[in-house]
Amino acid sequence: MARYKHPGKKARLAKKGRQARWAPFWTVPKIYGQGRRVHPGRHTARKRSWRRTKTKA
């Protein structure tokens, strides 16, 4: 990739990075109730890693 990124492409890559993060921890008791222990990564809509799957950005 180029050393200097165009601002539009940089913004698109930043958005993709935010979408690939785990959901916030407070979503677990909000969805399942207080006693259930579930990983917050299950609530992330788009699971993507920079190693596995590339974007079209």
C-alpha positions, 0 to 999 in steps of 0.5 A: 500500500502507498505510504501516504493514503488519500483522505477518502480511502483512509476514512473508508479503512477507518470505518472498516476497522471500527466495524470489525471490533468487538461489540461493547461489553454492556451489550451482553447483559442487555441482550441475555440478562445478568447471569449469562456469560457470552463473548461480546464478539458474538454481537459484531455484525461483520467479523473481519481480520486484516490477515484473513479477509481483504476489503475493496476500500 
